[in-house]
Amino acid sequence: NRRMQSLEDYVAVSFTPYGDKIKVLNTGRLNVYLYRFVLGERTVGFEKPRMIPANAGDASWYWIPPDGITAGEFRIDLYFKDEFGKKYKAEGGGAILKVENDRIEVSVWTNSTSLFEWEI
């Protein structure tokens, strides 16, 4: 049935703080391939995408350093494909909570993961 198939094939990522980094977890059921991210005003693209496997829990994730963000809130956008080649965009944000002795503390949140036709 179509509903069961959509539940088995859902795509989702989430952002969580990890010390002074941003952890990107694949919380969906399909492998995803990260092609580009936007963090604040900085855009980083990859010549070869970074795979974040499904069903790996906390054992496999990708991290983003908040380079160039020194204070205040910022946005996070990820551009990725699933294992079938469908394109997605995950949106979220974060805030620098504390900067002390060259170490930062971040708070992050995830707003959505949705199908999105992007171009590199």
Salt bridges, closest charged atoms under 4 A:
ASP20 OD1 - LYS21 NZ 3.21
ASP58 OD1 - LYS23 NZ 2.80
ASP67 OD2 - ARG42 NH1 3.95
ASP77 OD2 - ARG75 NE 2.81
GLU91 OE2 - LYS89 NZ 3.53
GLU119 OE2 - LYS87 NZ 3.78
